[in-house]
Amino acid sequence: MPAAIAVLPQPPLLVPALSGDAAVETEGLREAVVAAVTGLAAAAQRWVVVGADPGGRRTVDPGTHGTFAGYGRDVPVALPGAAGPDEGAELPLPLLVAAWAAPAGVGSARGELVAPDAPVADCLALGAELAGEGVGLLVVGDGAAKHTAKAPGGFDGRAEAFDAVVAAAFDAGDPEPLARLDPDGAAALWASGRAPWQVLAGAARGCSWTAAHRHTSMPYGVAYHVALWEPA
Protein backbone atom coordinates (compact mmCIF):
# COMPACT_ATOMS: atom_id res chain seq x y z
CA MET A 1 0.00 0.00 0.00
CA PRO A 2 1.16 3.62 -0.30
CA ALA A 3 3.23 4.89 2.62
CA ALA A 4 0.85 7.86 2.77
CA ILE A 5 -1.44 9.78 0.41
CA ALA A 6 -1.65 13.55 0.01
CA VAL A 7 -4.24 15.43 -2.01
CA LEU A 8 -3.68 18.93 -3.40
CA PRO A 9 -5.60 21.27 -5.71
CA GLN A 10 -3.90 22.76 -8.74
CA PRO A 11 -4.64 26.50 -8.94
CA PRO A 12 -1.61 28.49 -10.12
CA LEU A 13 -2.58 31.10 -7.53
CA LEU A 14 -1.01 28.84 -4.91
CA VAL A 15 2.31 30.24 -6.08
CA PRO A 16 2.82 33.61 -4.33
CA ALA A 17 4.49 35.13 -7.40
CA LEU A 18 1.33 34.41 -9.39
CA SER A 19 -1.36 35.14 -6.82
CA GLY A 20 -1.19 38.95 -6.68
CA ASP A 21 -4.16 40.32 -4.73
CA ALA A 22 -5.33 36.76 -4.00
CA ALA A 23 -2.31 36.04 -1.78
CA VAL A 24 -4.12 36.97 1.43
CA GLU A 25 -7.37 35.20 0.51
CA THR A 26 -5.53 31.98 -0.30
CA GLU A 27 -3.14 32.04 2.66
CA GLY A 28 -5.07 29.35 4.55
CA LEU A 29 -5.15 27.13 1.48
CA ARG A 30 -1.41 27.55 0.98
CA GLU A 31 -0.73 26.68 4.62
CA ALA A 32 -2.83 23.53 4.27
CA VAL A 33 -0.87 22.51 1.19
CA VAL A 34 2.43 22.97 3.01
CA ALA A 35 1.19 20.86 5.92
CA ALA A 36 0.05 18.05 3.61
CA VAL A 37 3.27 17.79 1.61
CA THR A 38 5.37 18.07 4.75
CA GLY A 39 3.51 15.10 6.17
CA LEU A 40 3.92 13.14 2.95
CA ALA A 41 7.66 13.84 2.89
CA ALA A 42 7.94 12.59 6.46
CA ALA A 43 6.31 9.31 5.41
CA ALA A 44 8.12 8.74 2.10
CA GLN A 45 11.04 10.23 0.22
CA ARG A 46 9.99 8.63 -3.08
CA TRP A 47 6.79 10.04 -4.55
CA VAL A 48 4.43 9.33 -7.41
CA VAL A 49 2.39 12.36 -8.51
CA VAL A 50 -0.97 11.67 -10.17
CA GLY A 51 -2.81 14.30 -12.21
CA ALA A 52 -5.07 14.69 -15.23
CA ASP A 53 -3.93 16.22 -18.50
CA PRO A 54 -5.45 16.37 -22.01
CA GLY A 55 -2.27 14.74 -23.34
CA GLY A 56 -3.51 11.48 -21.87
CA ARG A 57 -1.86 8.57 -20.11
CA ARG A 58 1.89 8.89 -19.74
CA THR A 59 4.77 8.85 -17.27
CA VAL A 60 6.96 11.90 -16.58
CA ASP A 61 10.41 11.21 -15.15
CA PRO A 62 11.88 12.65 -11.97
CA GLY A 63 13.99 15.72 -12.62
CA THR A 64 11.77 17.01 -15.42
CA HIS A 65 11.69 20.81 -15.55
CA GLY A 66 8.83 23.18 -16.28
CA THR A 67 7.67 26.75 -15.80
CA PHE A 68 4.54 28.66 -14.85
CA ALA A 69 5.18 31.08 -17.72
CA GLY A 70 1.89 30.07 -19.33
CA TYR A 71 0.09 31.21 -16.18
CA GLY A 72 1.47 34.73 -15.95
CA ARG A 73 5.09 34.57 -14.80
CA ASP A 74 8.19 32.53 -15.57
CA VAL A 75 8.54 30.65 -12.28
CA PRO A 76 10.77 27.64 -13.03
CA VAL A 77 10.27 24.38 -11.13
CA ALA A 78 11.38 20.76 -11.43
CA LEU A 79 10.14 17.45 -10.14
CA PRO A 80 12.51 16.21 -7.43
CA GLY A 81 15.17 13.79 -8.60
CA ALA A 82 18.04 13.47 -10.99
CA ALA A 83 17.35 14.81 -14.46
CA GLY A 84 15.85 12.13 -16.68
CA PRO A 85 15.64 11.75 -20.48
CA ASP A 86 12.56 14.00 -20.58
CA GLU A 87 14.33 16.88 -18.85
CA GLY A 88 13.22 19.32 -21.55
CA ALA A 89 9.56 18.27 -21.46
CA GLU A 90 6.90 20.80 -20.49
CA LEU A 91 5.26 19.94 -17.19
CA PRO A 92 1.45 20.12 -17.23
CA LEU A 93 -0.29 22.07 -14.49
CA PRO A 94 -0.74 19.30 -11.88
CA LEU A 95 2.96 18.44 -12.07
CA LEU A 96 3.96 22.11 -11.99
CA VAL A 97 2.02 22.50 -8.74
CA ALA A 98 3.50 19.31 -7.32
CA ALA A 99 7.03 20.41 -8.23
CA TRP A 100 6.46 23.81 -6.62
CA ALA A 101 4.95 22.29 -3.46
CA ALA A 102 7.49 19.51 -2.87
CA PRO A 103 9.65 20.36 0.14
CA ALA A 104 13.42 20.14 0.07
CA GLY A 105 14.70 16.67 0.77
CA VAL A 106 12.20 14.66 -1.30
CA GLY A 107 14.38 12.15 -3.08
CA SER A 108 12.40 11.70 -6.27
CA ALA A 109 8.96 12.29 -7.74
CA ARG A 110 7.73 10.95 -11.03
CA GLY A 111 4.49 11.93 -12.69
CA GLU A 112 1.72 9.55 -13.73
CA LEU A 113 -0.80 11.39 -15.89
CA VAL A 114 -4.23 10.24 -16.98
CA ALA A 115 -6.72 11.72 -19.42
CA PRO A 116 -9.42 13.88 -17.81
CA ASP A 117 -12.04 11.52 -19.26
CA ALA A 118 -10.22 8.31 -18.35
CA PRO A 119 -12.66 5.48 -17.58
CA VAL A 120 -13.22 4.68 -13.93
CA ALA A 121 -11.93 1.13 -14.35
CA ASP A 122 -8.67 2.36 -15.87
CA CYS A 123 -8.13 4.82 -13.01
CA LEU A 124 -8.78 2.18 -10.36
CA ALA A 125 -6.46 -0.26 -12.10
CA LEU A 126 -3.63 2.27 -12.25
CA GLY A 127 -4.10 3.03 -8.57
CA ALA A 128 -3.92 -0.66 -7.67
CA GLU A 129 -0.70 -0.91 -9.66
CA LEU A 130 0.83 2.09 -7.92
CA ALA A 131 -0.19 0.81 -4.49
CA GLY A 132 2.28 -2.02 -4.82
CA GLU A 133 5.22 0.38 -4.97
CA GLY A 134 4.94 1.53 -1.35
CA VAL A 135 5.61 5.16 -2.29
CA GLY A 136 4.14 8.43 -1.15
CA LEU A 137 1.21 9.19 -3.43
CA LEU A 138 0.55 12.85 -4.25
CA VAL A 139 -2.78 13.32 -6.04
CA VAL A 140 -3.46 16.68 -7.67
CA GLY A 141 -6.76 18.09 -8.96
CA ASP A 142 -9.59 20.53 -8.26
CA GLY A 143 -13.20 20.06 -7.30
CA ALA A 144 -16.13 21.61 -9.10
CA ALA A 145 -15.50 25.01 -10.70
CA LYS A 146 -19.16 26.06 -10.68
CA HIS A 147 -19.99 27.03 -7.11
CA THR A 148 -20.89 30.69 -7.75
CA ALA A 149 -22.05 32.87 -10.59
CA LYS A 150 -18.53 34.33 -10.84
CA ALA A 151 -16.82 30.93 -10.88
CA PRO A 152 -14.87 29.99 -14.04
CA GLY A 153 -17.74 27.75 -15.16
CA GLY A 154 -20.57 29.88 -13.83
CA PHE A 155 -23.06 28.52 -11.31
CA ASP A 156 -24.35 24.96 -11.25
CA GLY A 157 -26.51 23.85 -8.34
CA ARG A 158 -25.06 20.34 -8.48
CA ALA A 159 -21.60 21.56 -7.46
CA GLU A 160 -22.38 21.76 -3.74
CA ALA A 161 -23.53 18.15 -3.49
CA PHE A 162 -20.63 16.90 -5.59
CA ASP A 163 -17.97 18.50 -3.40
CA ALA A 164 -19.80 17.58 -0.21
CA VAL A 165 -19.36 13.92 -1.18
CA VAL A 166 -15.68 14.48 -1.99
CA ALA A 167 -14.99 16.39 1.24
CA ALA A 168 -16.75 13.74 3.36
CA ALA A 169 -14.68 10.99 1.74
CA PHE A 170 -11.45 12.84 2.47
CA ASP A 171 -12.57 13.51 6.06
CA ALA A 172 -13.32 9.83 6.61
CA GLY A 173 -10.29 8.39 4.82
CA ASP A 174 -12.75 6.42 2.69
CA PRO A 175 -11.86 5.77 -0.96
CA GLU A 176 -15.20 4.21 -1.96
CA PRO A 177 -17.21 7.43 -2.49
CA LEU A 178 -14.39 8.66 -4.70
CA ALA A 179 -14.49 5.44 -6.70
CA ARG A 180 -18.20 6.00 -7.33
CA LEU A 181 -17.89 9.55 -8.73
CA ASP A 182 -19.64 9.87 -12.08
CA PRO A 183 -17.22 10.93 -14.85
CA ASP A 184 -19.90 12.73 -16.87
CA GLY A 185 -21.19 14.61 -13.85
CA ALA A 186 -17.67 15.62 -12.84
CA ALA A 187 -16.89 16.80 -16.36
CA ALA A 188 -20.06 18.91 -16.42
CA LEU A 189 -18.87 20.59 -13.22
CA TRP A 190 -15.31 21.12 -14.52
CA ALA A 191 -13.92 18.99 -11.67
CA SER A 192 -10.37 18.18 -12.78
CA GLY A 193 -9.77 15.97 -9.75
CA ARG A 194 -12.21 13.20 -10.66
CA ALA A 195 -9.83 10.90 -12.55
CA PRO A 196 -6.84 11.43 -10.21
CA TRP A 197 -9.06 10.85 -7.17
CA GLN A 198 -10.21 7.57 -8.67
CA VAL A 199 -6.57 6.55 -9.11
CA LEU A 200 -6.24 7.34 -5.40
CA ALA A 201 -9.27 5.15 -4.71
CA GLY A 202 -7.68 2.23 -6.52
CA ALA A 203 -4.47 2.65 -4.51
CA ALA A 204 -6.20 3.07 -1.14
CA ARG A 205 -8.70 0.22 -1.32
CA GLY A 206 -8.27 -2.63 1.12
CA CYS A 207 -6.47 -0.52 3.73
CA SER A 208 -7.60 1.59 6.68
CA TRP A 209 -6.71 5.27 6.58
CA THR A 210 -6.72 8.18 8.99
CA ALA A 211 -7.15 11.73 7.73
CA ALA A 212 -4.19 13.38 9.46
CA HIS A 213 -4.88 16.74 7.84
CA ARG A 214 -7.87 18.26 6.02
CA HIS A 215 -8.87 21.51 4.37
CA THR A 216 -11.57 22.54 1.91
CA SER A 217 -12.15 26.07 0.66
CA MET A 218 -13.85 27.61 -2.35
CA PRO A 219 -12.27 30.94 -3.28
CA TYR A 220 -13.56 32.25 -6.60
CA GLY A 221 -16.21 29.53 -6.76
CA VAL A 222 -13.80 26.60 -7.23
CA ALA A 223 -13.54 23.81 -4.64
CA TYR A 224 -10.02 23.13 -3.44
CA HIS A 225 -9.53 20.03 -1.31
CA VAL A 226 -6.37 19.25 0.67
CA ALA A 227 -5.87 16.00 2.59
CA LEU A 228 -3.20 13.81 4.09
CA TRP A 229 -4.08 10.18 4.67
CA GLU A 230 -1.87 7.97 6.82
CA PRO A 231 -2.29 4.24 7.46
CA ALA A 232 -4.57 3.69 10.45
C-alpha positions as CSV (number, residue, x, y, z in Angstrom):
1,M,0.0,0.0,0.0
2,P,1.2,3.6,-0.3
3,A,3.2,4.9,2.6
4,A,0.8,7.9,2.8
5,I,-1.4,9.8,0.4
6,A,-1.6,13.5,0.0
7,V,-4.2,15.4,-2.0
8,L,-3.7,18.9,-3.4
9,P,-5.6,21.3,-5.7
10,Q,-3.9,22.8,-8.7
11,P,-4.6,26.5,-8.9
12,P,-1.6,28.5,-10.1
13,L,-2.6,31.1,-7.5
14,L,-1.0,28.8,-4.9
15,V,2.3,30.2,-6.1
16,P,2.8,33.6,-4.3
17,A,4.5,35.1,-7.4
18,L,1.3,34.4,-9.4
19,S,-1.4,35.1,-6.8
20,G,-1.2,39.0,-6.7
21,D,-4.2,40.3,-4.7
22,A,-5.3,36.8,-4.0
23,A,-2.3,36.0,-1.8
24,V,-4.1,37.0,1.4
25,E,-7.4,35.2,0.5
26,T,-5.5,32.0,-0.3
27,E,-3.1,32.0,2.7
28,G,-5.1,29.4,4.5
29,L,-5.1,27.1,1.5
30,R,-1.4,27.6,1.0
31,E,-0.7,26.7,4.6
32,A,-2.8,23.5,4.3
33,V,-0.9,22.5,1.2
34,V,2.4,23.0,3.0
35,A,1.2,20.9,5.9
36,A,0.0,18.1,3.6
37,V,3.3,17.8,1.6
38,T,5.4,18.1,4.7
39,G,3.5,15.1,6.2
40,L,3.9,13.1,2.9
41,A,7.7,13.8,2.9
42,A,7.9,12.6,6.5
43,A,6.3,9.3,5.4
44,A,8.1,8.7,2.1
45,Q,11.0,10.2,0.2
46,R,10.0,8.6,-3.1
47,W,6.8,10.0,-4.6
48,V,4.4,9.3,-7.4
49,V,2.4,12.4,-8.5
50,V,-1.0,11.7,-10.2
51,G,-2.8,14.3,-12.2
52,A,-5.1,14.7,-15.2
53,D,-3.9,16.2,-18.5
54,P,-5.4,16.4,-22.0
55,G,-2.3,14.7,-23.3
56,G,-3.5,11.5,-21.9
57,R,-1.9,8.6,-20.1
58,R,1.9,8.9,-19.7
59,T,4.8,8.9,-17.3
60,V,7.0,11.9,-16.6
61,D,10.4,11.2,-15.2
62,P,11.9,12.6,-12.0
63,G,14.0,15.7,-12.6
64,T,11.8,17.0,-15.4
65,H,11.7,20.8,-15.6
66,G,8.8,23.2,-16.3
67,T,7.7,26.8,-15.8
68,F,4.5,28.7,-14.9
69,A,5.2,31.1,-17.7
70,G,1.9,30.1,-19.3
71,Y,0.1,31.2,-16.2
72,G,1.5,34.7,-16.0
73,R,5.1,34.6,-14.8
74,D,8.2,32.5,-15.6
75,V,8.5,30.7,-12.3
76,P,10.8,27.6,-13.0
77,V,10.3,24.4,-11.1
78,A,11.4,20.8,-11.4
79,L,10.1,17.4,-10.1
80,P,12.5,16.2,-7.4
81,G,15.2,13.8,-8.6
82,A,18.0,13.5,-11.0
83,A,17.4,14.8,-14.5
84,G,15.9,12.1,-16.7
85,P,15.6,11.8,-20.5
86,D,12.6,14.0,-20.6
87,E,14.3,16.9,-18.8
88,G,13.2,19.3,-21.5
89,A,9.6,18.3,-21.5
90,E,6.9,20.8,-20.5
91,L,5.3,19.9,-17.2
92,P,1.4,20.1,-17.2
93,L,-0.3,22.1,-14.5
94,P,-0.7,19.3,-11.9
95,L,3.0,18.4,-12.1
96,L,4.0,22.1,-12.0
97,V,2.0,22.5,-8.7
98,A,3.5,19.3,-7.3
99,A,7.0,20.4,-8.2
100,W,6.5,23.8,-6.6
101,A,5.0,22.3,-3.5
102,A,7.5,19.5,-2.9
103,P,9.6,20.4,0.1
104,A,13.4,20.1,0.1
105,G,14.7,16.7,0.8
106,V,12.2,14.7,-1.3
107,G,14.4,12.2,-3.1
108,S,12.4,11.7,-6.3
109,A,9.0,12.3,-7.7
110,R,7.7,10.9,-11.0
111,G,4.5,11.9,-12.7
112,E,1.7,9.6,-13.7
113,L,-0.8,11.4,-15.9
114,V,-4.2,10.2,-17.0
115,A,-6.7,11.7,-19.4
116,P,-9.4,13.9,-17.8
117,D,-12.0,11.5,-19.3
118,A,-10.2,8.3,-18.4
119,P,-12.7,5.5,-17.6
120,V,-13.2,4.7,-13.9
121,A,-11.9,1.1,-14.4
122,D,-8.7,2.4,-15.9
123,C,-8.1,4.8,-13.0
124,L,-8.8,2.2,-10.4
125,A,-6.5,-0.3,-12.1
126,L,-3.6,2.3,-12.3
127,G,-4.1,3.0,-8.6
128,A,-3.9,-0.7,-7.7
129,E,-0.7,-0.9,-9.7
130,L,0.8,2.1,-7.9
131,A,-0.2,0.8,-4.5
132,G,2.3,-2.0,-4.8
133,E,5.2,0.4,-5.0
134,G,4.9,1.5,-1.4
135,V,5.6,5.2,-2.3
136,G,4.1,8.4,-1.1
137,L,1.2,9.2,-3.4
138,L,0.5,12.9,-4.2
139,V,-2.8,13.3,-6.0
140,V,-3.5,16.7,-7.7
141,G,-6.8,18.1,-9.0
142,D,-9.6,20.5,-8.3
143,G,-13.2,20.1,-7.3
144,A,-16.1,21.6,-9.1
145,A,-15.5,25.0,-10.7
146,K,-19.2,26.1,-10.7
147,H,-20.0,27.0,-7.1
148,T,-20.9,30.7,-7.8
149,A,-22.1,32.9,-10.6
150,K,-18.5,34.3,-10.8
151,A,-16.8,30.9,-10.9
152,P,-14.9,30.0,-14.0
153,G,-17.7,27.8,-15.2
154,G,-20.6,29.9,-13.8
155,F,-23.1,28.5,-11.3
156,D,-24.4,25.0,-11.3
157,G,-26.5,23.9,-8.3
158,R,-25.1,20.3,-8.5
159,A,-21.6,21.6,-7.5
160,E,-22.4,21.8,-3.7
161,A,-23.5,18.2,-3.5
162,F,-20.6,16.9,-5.6
163,D,-18.0,18.5,-3.4
164,A,-19.8,17.6,-0.2
165,V,-19.4,13.9,-1.2
166,V,-15.7,14.5,-2.0
167,A,-15.0,16.4,1.2
168,A,-16.8,13.7,3.4
169,A,-14.7,11.0,1.7
170,F,-11.4,12.8,2.5
171,D,-12.6,13.5,6.1
172,A,-13.3,9.8,6.6
173,G,-10.3,8.4,4.8
174,D,-12.7,6.4,2.7
175,P,-11.9,5.8,-1.0
176,E,-15.2,4.2,-2.0
177,P,-17.2,7.4,-2.5
178,L,-14.4,8.7,-4.7
179,A,-14.5,5.4,-6.7
180,R,-18.2,6.0,-7.3
181,L,-17.9,9.5,-8.7
182,D,-19.6,9.9,-12.1
183,P,-17.2,10.9,-14.9
184,D,-19.9,12.7,-16.9
185,G,-21.2,14.6,-13.9
186,A,-17.7,15.6,-12.8
187,A,-16.9,16.8,-16.4
188,A,-20.1,18.9,-16.4
189,L,-18.9,20.6,-13.2
190,W,-15.3,21.1,-14.5
191,A,-13.9,19.0,-11.7
192,S,-10.4,18.2,-12.8
193,G,-9.8,16.0,-9.8
194,R,-12.2,13.2,-10.7
195,A,-9.8,10.9,-12.6
196,P,-6.8,11.4,-10.2
197,W,-9.1,10.8,-7.2
198,Q,-10.2,7.6,-8.7
199,V,-6.6,6.6,-9.1
200,L,-6.2,7.3,-5.4
201,A,-9.3,5.1,-4.7
202,G,-7.7,2.2,-6.5
203,A,-4.5,2.7,-4.5
204,A,-6.2,3.1,-1.1
205,R,-8.7,0.2,-1.3
206,G,-8.3,-2.6,1.1
207,C,-6.5,-0.5,3.7
208,S,-7.6,1.6,6.7
209,W,-6.7,5.3,6.6
210,T,-6.7,8.2,9.0
211,A,-7.1,11.7,7.7
212,A,-4.2,13.4,9.5
213,H,-4.9,16.7,7.8
214,R,-7.9,18.3,6.0
215,H,-8.9,21.5,4.4
216,T,-11.6,22.5,1.9
217,S,-12.2,26.1,0.7
218,M,-13.9,27.6,-2.3
219,P,-12.3,30.9,-3.3
220,Y,-13.6,32.3,-6.6
221,G,-16.2,29.5,-6.8
222,V,-13.8,26.6,-7.2
223,A,-13.5,23.8,-4.6
224,Y,-10.0,23.1,-3.4
225,H,-9.5,20.0,-1.3
226,V,-6.4,19.2,0.7
227,A,-5.9,16.0,2.6
228,L,-3.2,13.8,4.1
229,W,-4.1,10.2,4.7
230,E,-1.9,8.0,6.8
231,P,-2.3,4.2,7.5
232,A,-4.6,3.7,10.4
